[in-house]
Amino acid sequence: MLTHPAAGRFTTLRLAEPQPACRRLVVILIRPSKYDDEGYVIRHFRGTLPSNTLSCLNSLTEDAVRHGALGDIDVHVEVIDEIVSRVDPARLGRRFRRAGTTVVVGLVGVQTNQFPRARDLAMEFKAEGFSVMIGGFHVSGAMALSPDSIPPECQQALDEGVTLVLGEVEERWADLLRDAAAGRLRPLYDFLGERPGLRDKPLPRASRRTQRKFALKGSGTIDAGRGCPFNCSFCTIINVQGRTMRCRSAAQILAQIRENYFLKGKRAGVRHYFFTDDNFARNPEWAAIFDGLIELREQHGMAIDFMMQVDVLAPRIPRFVEKAARAGCVQVFIGMETLRDDNLEAGGKRQNKAADYREMVAEWHRVGVVCHVGYIIGFPFDTYERVMEDVRALRDELLVDQASFFMLTPLPGSQDHRTARRDGVPMDPDYNNFDAFHPTVPHPRMSEEEWERAYRDAWTEFYSFEQMRRTLLRQNPHTYWGVLKNLLWYRAGMIERAHPMVTGFFRMKHRTSRRSSFPVERRVAFARRRTSEVAYVLREYGKLYLEMQDLWLRTRIRRQDYAFLGDLRKLASRSMQDVKVNWARVHQVMGERIGAWRDARGAGVIPERGVLAERLEAMRGGLGSRADALGDAIGQHAATLGMKATAFQAAFADLRLPRLPPLRRCGRACRLVSRLNVFSIEHLEAHHHLREYWERTWSSALRLRLWRLNPVTVAWNLVRDTRQGVLFLLAMVREQY
């Protein structure tokens, strides 16, 4: 017998049978993926978002072994992220099933849309004779808000001999491993009422083997704190991690960041972090963490940067924005959710005020930080027309740099789910669809087709070529390449017609890794369909690469244009911060002076500098309330900035950044060599007809109209564009200006 505290009644559950003495414990930690609409497991050759929970459990296991919590048992830890690695329970069974060896499988961080896959994996591992635990937001949230009974999917897992772990395990993980080694795992562990303090707990440490399968090298995650003080009805955080903010020690975080920076004694460690706190601005240790990062950057020259999640009120915290920028923040993810006050009220997001959004975004832009907002489609007062108006406002008025769109989903563990159950609202019975890009409940003002169309069109409307061009023109040297790579990732996700948060680069499929409700395809049929899919993806990747190359050529930051600041090729930790936080100010001064020159000397004194002029125009929005002055200064002559190069640079010499080494002038011989260097990006120019030419050529080839193709033109364009493609790749890898 076992009592579920939330249920207030007894539930009969089967206990695990005793096992022989354990000499070796194998701990297999797995983040499960989810199924696509055709039943195949979503997996990619390279991932984009590593799992912080997987890193936490890996670190806790290493800590338990290091402190002897498991006695003299030999412990082996296997970390698998199904987002990038195939999970084969039968193969793992053959590998680890040995006399005297106990194997426990932890399916960690399981969200609602991953629960069907997690349960299928649990059954396969149980068939191999392994003990299985499932934890994460689904089981924790579903049980936390089930006062009368255990949710049916959780009860089914318990009946099948799977152990459910509710809540956070920082203070209990060693106990769970001891129970697993002794063969006495209980069916249910409920730690929801015992939220641990985090100040002295081990920080997340990723498996290097797993980390190599993600696209961004040298990246890591840290949850510096947990909990959220707000009361959004669609959120599960507050019912699982609580409303009281709990945080790790700033000294501990900074020590690990310093250690990770010099892995193996080389400058090849972790330099990019994602602070996964649901709301970093409410972390009591934020100031100490920022001050420590500022010291690491400015006193020790450590080029560390990070992104974080904050609320819309964060800029009102004194010095928060300024310190974040100096500490190395390159991007903030802001839960804007909607632009309509009636929807904010309906979603319990009363702390958000739509009227404050523009100045809030401008505050971050002034210090050179990218604004990425979350926008939810499907609030009660949404219609297709209102959603599209909001998307255009995000793009053209608020000037956010990136947006992630989601469908409102009543996740188990949220107040929305509890209300829907209470009111008898029909919900999709398949939790695989609770991924925020499938409709799961009826909408009061849109049909299911309209809702899906609003979601699809929001992505295509916001991520148009022109919008991406304007976004990149607003970036500074610290953020430019990061934003371009993010745009590449998001557009790659759109090729797969899936949300970027669950995609990576190049989809992998295994014929037999399919949901049991779908038939396993025959080899020939699967190979034929897969060949067609791969051909389509490769073709679209090729188009995307050419599009991104064209985007780069039209927006790239040319070091020659900013010679008065210094040499942008020699940006280091300290000088990078100077450039970032002063970028908006520099462009405001440039605009004002150019306006004054025009008034004094007329508009025709200077040769054209198109991209620089477009950048000045794009920077207007980033200055918020200061934008009008810059706009008036640029006037209607934004396409013809000017003066001769030497005079132009001399006019802004007082803006020189002392920490940035000066740009050395080349003599004639040096300039000649530069022009002859086929690997130099100095003289590359945008060729606006690039994509159109190759699309016409490809179309003619497919229709066998080869007489329309000039072989000399094709060969010349192929050589020229191959060179440009190679240079774009090199520039992107090196983040070169």
N, C-alpha and C positions, 0 to 999 in steps of 0.2 A: 504493500500500500504506500501511496505518496500523496501528501496534501499539497495542492497548488495554492499558495497564499492568496492569490487574487481571486480564486474561485470560491473559497470559503467552503469547500466540500471535498470529499475524498474521491480520487480517481485511481482505478486499478491499473498499474503499470508493471511490465515485466522487467525484472532486474537481471543484469548480466550474470552469466555463470562464472564461477571461479576458474582461473586459468593456472597452468603450471608456473613454477617460479620463473621470473623474467631475468635473463642475464643481459639482454640487449633490448632497448626501446627505440623503435623507429617512429618518429613524429613526421607525418606528411601534412604540410600546411598548403591548402589550395584555395585560391580565389576562383570560384566558379564563374563561368561566363553566362550567357543566356542563349536561347534559341532564336533564329530568325523566323520570318513568316513561313518559310518552307521547312522548318523543323531542324535545320542544320545549326550546329554550335558556331557562334560567332567567334572567329579567331583570325588574327592577322600576323603577317610576317614580322612587322615591327609595330609595337604599341606606342601609345602617346601618354596615357595617364597611369602610372604605377599605383599600386594599392598601398595606402598608408597602413591599413589594418594588417595586411600581410607582413609588412615590415615590423609592426609592433609585436606581433606574435612571434616572429623570428627572433627579435631582440629579447623578449621575455623568456623564450626557451633557452637561448644561449646564457642568459643571466641565471636561470635556475640550475643549469649544469655547472656553470662557473662557481656558484656558491654551494655546490654539493647538496642541493635540495633533493636529488634523486639517489643519493648514496653512491654506491660503486657500480651502478648500472651503466653500461656503455650506451650512449645516446647518439643517434644519427638523425639529423634534421634534413628533410627534403622540402624545398620550397618551390611551388609550381603556381604560376599565374596562367590560368586557362585562356586569358585574353591573347596570349602570345605562345602558349605551349599546349600541345595535345595531352590530354589526360587519358591514360590507358590503364584502368584498374587491373585488367588481366596481366599486363606486362609488369606492373608494380607488384602484383601478387607473386609472380614467378621470381621476381628479384629479391623480395624481402621475406617470403614465407619460409622460415627456418625454425628448427627446434630451439626452444629457449629464447626466441625473438617475439616480442609483442609489438604489434603495429597499431597505432592510433592515427586516424585521419581527422584533421580539423578543416571543415569547410567554413572559411572565415569571412567576415564582413558581408554576409549574404543579404542583398537587398531583395525587395519583393519580386522584381522581374527576374531575379536569378534563382529564386527558390525552387521553381520546377526543375531546373537543371541540377541544382544542389541535391534535391531529393533523389533524382535518377542516379546521380553519382553515388549517393549514400547507399542505394540498394546494390549497385555493382560492387562497391567495396565490402558491403556486408556479405555478399556472395563469396568474396575471397577470404572471409573469416576475420576481417579487420573490425576493430571498434571505430565508430564514427560519431563525431560531434558536429553540430551545426550551430553557429552563432551569427550575430549580425543584426541589422536593423529590422529585418522582417519578423523574426521570431520574437525579438525583444519588444518591438512596438506592438505587434499583434497581441501578445500576452499582456502587456502593460495596460492596454485599453479593452481587455475582455474581462469584465468584473464577474460575469455569471458562468462562463464556461471556457474551456480551452478551445481555441479556434480549430475547426475540423482538420485543416492541413497539418497543424502542429500535432493534434491527437493522432493522426494517421502515421506521422513520422515516429512518434513515441511507441505506437503499437507495433511498428516494424523494427523496434530495437535501436533506434537512433537516439542519441543523447542530445538534448537541446540545452544550450547555454544562453541565459538571458543576462544582458547587461555587460559591464566591463570587468575584465578578469585580471587587472594588474596585481591585485593582492591575493588572487586565488589560482593563478595559472599553475604554479608548482604543485598545488594540491590536486588539481585535475590530472596532471601528468602522473603523479604518484598513484592516484586511483586507477588510471589507465594501465600502468605497469603492473598493478596488483590484480587487475581483472575485476575491479569492483566499481566501474563507472556507474553512477546513478543515472536514471533516465532523464532527470531534470535538475539543473542547477540554476537557481534564481538569485541573481545578485543585483536586481534592479533597485532594491532598497538600500544597497551598500555601495554607493558610488565612491570609488577610491580617490584619495588625494594623489596628486601627480608630481609633487615637487621633487621627490627623490626616486621616482620610478625610471626604469631604463627607457631611453629614447628609441624611436624607431630606427632599425638598422636593416637596410635592404640586403637581400641576397645578391651578391655580385653577378652570379650566373644568370639570375632572372633579369637583373637590371640591364645586362648587355643586350637584351632583346627589345629595348625601348629606343625610340628614335633619338631622343635628346640625351646625349651623353653627358656625364658629369652632373646629373640632376638627382634630387632627393626630396623626400617629404618629411615634415615634422608637424605633429599636432601639438602646438605650444599650449593649447588650452582646450577645454571642452565645455559645452553648455551654451545657452543663449537666453538673455533676459526678456526677449520679446514673446509675442503670443500669436504667431501666424497660424491660422487654422489648417493650412495645408502641410505644415511641417511636422516631422516626426522627432526632430532633435530634442525638443523640450520634454517629450514624454519618455525618452530613453536616456539622454544625458543630463536632463534637468535644466532648470532656469538659473541655477547658481553657477557662476563662472568658477571653474577650477583650472589651475594653470601649473605648468612645469616651472622649475627654477630657471631664471634668466641665465645664471652662471653656468648651469648644466647645459643649456642649449648652446650657449656661446662656446663652451669647451668642446662640444661635439662638432660644431661647425668648423672650429679651428682644426680639430683632429682630422676631419673628413677632407679638408682642403689639401692636406699634405699626405694623402694615402700613399704608402710605400715610399715616403720621402720624396715624392715627385709632385710637381705642380700639375697633376693629372687627376686630382680628386674631384670632390663634389663642389661645384660653384654656383649651381642654380637650385633654389629651394621653392617648394610650394608649402606655405603654412596652411594646413588644412583646417584650422579652426573655422567653425561656422561663422564666427564674427571676431576677427582679431582685434578690432577696435575696442572691444569690451574685455580684453584680456588684461588683468590688473598689472601684468609685467611688461606691457608693451613698451613703455618708456625705457626700462632697463635693457630690453632686448635691442631696441633701436640704438641706444647709446653705445652698447657693446659692438654692434655691427658697424656703426660710424667709426669707432676706434679701430676696428680690424681693417676697414677700408682706408682710412686716412692716415693712421699711424703705422700700420704694418703692410699696406699695399696689397691687401687681399681682395681680389676682384670678385666679390660675392654679390649676387643679386637674388631677388625673390619676388614672388607674387603672393597675394593674400586675398581673403574674402573679408569685406567690411560692409557696414550698413550705410545708408545714405546720410546719416547724421555725423559720420566720422569727421568730416572737415570742421565741425564745430568744436571738436576737442582741441584745446590750445596746443599748437605746435605739432599736432599729430601728422598732418600732411607734410610739413616741412621736414620733420625728422624722418618720416618714412622714405622720402625721396633721397635724403642724404645717406640713409642706411643701405640703399641699394634697391628699393622697391621699383620694379619696372612695370607692374600691372596690378590693378585692383579689380576684383570681381565683386560687383555690387548687385545686391538683390533688389532691383528696381521693381520687378514683377509686372507692373502696369502703370500707365500714365493717367488713369482715370480715378478720381477720388471715390466714386461710387464703388468701383471694384476693390480699391484699397480697403474701404470700410468692410466690404463683404468678406475679404480674405483675412481680416483681423490685422492688417498691416497699418495700423493707425499711426505708427511713428513716421511713415513716409508721407511727404507732402509734395504733390506733383509740381507745384509752383516753384519749389526750391531746386528742382533737378538740374536746370541749366547751369546755375551758378555753382552747384556742387561738382558737376563734371568739369567746369572751367577751373575750379580750384586745383583739381588734380592735374589738368593740362598745363597750368602755369608752372608747375614744378617738373614737368616732363614725364608724368606717369600715365600709362595707357589705361583707359576706362573700358572695362568689359562688363556688360550688364546682362542679368538674367531677366527674361521677359516671358510671362506665362500667358498662354492663349486658352481661353475657356472659362474666364470668370463669368459670373451670372449676367453681367450687363454687356458682355462682348457680342458684337455682330461681326460679320466678315468685313463690312465697310469700316467699322471703328478700329478693328485690328490693323487694317492696312493703313489707315490714317496715322495710327500710333507708330507703325514701323517707319513711315516716311518722316515722322517727327523725330524719332530716334536718330535717323540718318541725317536729316537736313537742318534740324533746329537744335537738338541737344548735342549733336556731333559726337556721339559715343563712337569709340573706335571699333569695338566688336560687340556682338550681341549673340546670346544663346537663347533659342526659343524652345519652349516646353509646352506640352498640353497639361492643363490642370488635371491632376490625378489624385483620387482619394486613397492615399497610401495607408495601409494598416499601421496603426500607431499614431495617426493624425486625427485631429478633431473632425475634419471633413469626412473621414471614413466612418467614425463613430456616428456622426449625424446622418450619413447616408444609410447606414444599417438601421438606425432607429426609425427613420422615416420610410423605410421600405423602398428606397431608390434602387432600381435594377442595376446591378453592376456586372461587368464582364467576369465570368467565373474563372477565366484563365489568367493567373497571376503573371504569366510570361508577358502579357500585354501591358502590365503596370510599369512602363518604362518611360513615361512622359512623352512618348511620341505615337501613342495609339489612344483613340478615344475609348474610355472604359465606362462612362456613365452618360445618360442622355443630357444634352445641353438645352436650357430653356429657350434660347433664341436662335440656335443654329442646328440644322440637321447634321448628321454625322458626316455627310459628304462636304457640307460647307465648312465644318470645323477642320476637317483634314485639308481642304483647299486653302483655308486661311493659314494653316501651319506651313504647308509647302510653299505658298506664295510669299510668306514672310521671309523665308530663307533666301529665295531667289531675288526678291526685291531689295533686301538689305545687302546681299553679297554680289551686287552687280560690279562690273569692271570699273565703272566710273566711281562708285562708292569706295571701292578698295583703293583706287588711285588717290582720291581725296584723303582717305585715312592715312596712307603712307606719306603723303606730302606733309602731314602734321607731325610726323615722328622726328625724334632727335637721334643722334648716333648711338645712344644706349638702347633705344627701343626699336629702331627701324627693322633690323633683321629678325628680331623676335616676333614682331607683328607680321612681317611677310611670311615667316614660317607658319605662324598660326593660321593665316589666310590660306596657305597651301594645304594645311591639315583640314581645315573646315571645308574647303572646296573638294578635297579628295573624299571626305565623308559624304558630300552631296552627290558625288558620282555613284556611290553605293546606295543612294536614297535612304540613308540611315542617319541617325543623330551622330554628330562628330564625337560626342562623349563616349560612344561605344564602338567607335571605329579606330583604326590605325592606318597603316599603309600596306596594301595588297592583301586582300581577303584570302584566307586559306580554308579549304574544306576537305574533310575526310568522308569517304562514302558511307562508312558505318557509324559515324558520329552524328546520329540523327535521333530525334525524339521518337519515343516508342509508338506514338499515335500516327506516325508516318511510316510508309513502307521503305525498306532499304532498296535503293535503286540497283538495277543490274549494272554490271561493270561497263558494258558498251554504252548504255543509255547515259550513265553518269559521266563517262569520259566525253561523250559528244556534247552534252550540255555544258560541262565544265570548260571544254575548249572554247565554246562560244562565249561564255562568261569572261574567260581570261582575255580573249581577243578584244572584247568590248572594253574591259577595264584598261588594258594596255593602250588601246587607241585613245581613250579618254584621258589617261595619264599623259600621253604625248601632247594632246591639245592643251591640257592644264599646264604642262611645263612651258609650252610656248607662250601661253597667256601670262604666266608669272614672269617669264623673261621679259615680255613686252612691258609688263607693269613695272618691273625693276628699271628698265631703260628709261621709262617716262618719269620716274619718281626718285631715282637714286641720289644720294647726297654726294655731291662732287667736292672733293677736298679743295680743288682750285677756287671754288666759289667762296670758301670760308678760310682762305689763307690768312686773313687778318686775325682769326682766332688762334691759329697755330696749325700743326700738321695732324690731321685727323687719322693718319695711318698709325700714329704713335700714341693712341689713346691707352691710358693705363687706369688703374683703380681710382686714383685721386682726380686725374684730369677728366675721366669719363663723367664723374659726378658733377664737376664744374660745368662741363658742356651741357649736361642734361638739365640741371636746375636753372641755367641761364639762357637756354635755347629760346624760350618764348620772349624773354626780355630783349635779347639780341635782335630778334626779328621785329619787335615793336619799335626799337630805336632805328633800325634800318628803314622801316616803312615811313617813320616820321621824317627822317632826313631826306629820303628820296622825294617825298612830297614837297619838302621845302626847296629842294633843287629845282623841281619842275616849276614851282611858282616863280623862282628867281631867274631861271635860264631857259625855260621852255622844255617841251617834251622831247625834242629831237636831238639831245646832246649825246646819246649813248647807243651802242649797238645792243641787239636783242640778247636777253638772258632768260629764255622762256621758262625753264623749270624752276629757277630761283624765283621768278615773278609769281609763278603758280604756287610755290611754297609759301611766299608771303601772303598771298590771298587766302590760302588754306589755313594759315596760322591765325587768321582773324577770330575764328570761332573758339580757338583754344584760350583766348584771353578774356572770354566772358564779357563782363561789363566794360572792359578796356578795348573791346574790339572795334568800336566805332572810330576811335582816333586813328587806328591803323588803317581801317578801310578808307577813311577820308584821305589819308596820306598817299595811299597807293592810287586812289582815284580810278579813272577809266583807262589808264595807260598801263595796266598790270602786265601787259605782254612786252613792254619795252623798258625794262630797267636799264641802268646804264653806266656810262662813262667808260673810258678805256680801262683795261684790266688793272693797270698799275694805279691809276687815279681812284678807281673804285675801291681797291684794297686800302689805299692810304686814307680814304675818307672814313674808314671804320677802324683805323688802327688803335683807337683808344678803347675798343672793346676786347682787345687782346686778353686771352686767359693765361695767366703767368705759369700755371702748372702744365700747360700743353706746350711741347717743344715747338719752336718756330719752323715754318715750312721753308726749306732751303730752295732758293731759286735755281732753276736749271739754265745752263748756257745753251747756245744754239746746237752744239754737238749733242748735248744731253737730250734736248727736245727731239732731234732727228732720230736718235737711237730709240727714244720712247715711241715715236711714230712707226718705226720699223719692227718693234717688238710685237709679235703676233699675240702674246699673252698679256699685253697691257690693256687695262680697261679705261685708260685715260681718254681715248678718243672714240669710244663707242657711242653711237647715237641710236635713238629709237627709230625703227623702221615700221611705220604704222600699218603697212600693207603686209607684214610678215605672215600673220595667221591667215589672212584672206587669200594670199597667193597660194599657200600650201593646201588650203581647203579646196580651192579651184583645181589645183593640180591633182589632188587625190580624187576629186569627183570625176575629172576627165579620165583618169587611169581606171577607175572602177567601171566606167561606161565604155572602156576600150577605145576612147577617142584620142589615141596617141598622136595622131597627126596634128593635134592642137598644141602639143608640147614642143617647145624649142629646147633641144638637148643642151645647147650652150647656156641658155638662161637657167635651166634646171640645175646644171652642174655648178654654175657660179653661185646661185642662191644656196645650193646645198653646202658648198664650202664655206661661204660667208656665214650662213646661219648655224652651221655646226660649230664654227669658231665662237660665235656669240653664245651658243648653248653651253659650250665648255667653260667659257669665261664666266658666265652666270653661275654655273655650278661651283667653280672655284671661289668666286666672290662670296657665295652663300655659305660655303663650308668655312671659309676663313673670316667671314663677316668683315669684308674689306670695303673701304671707301676710297 
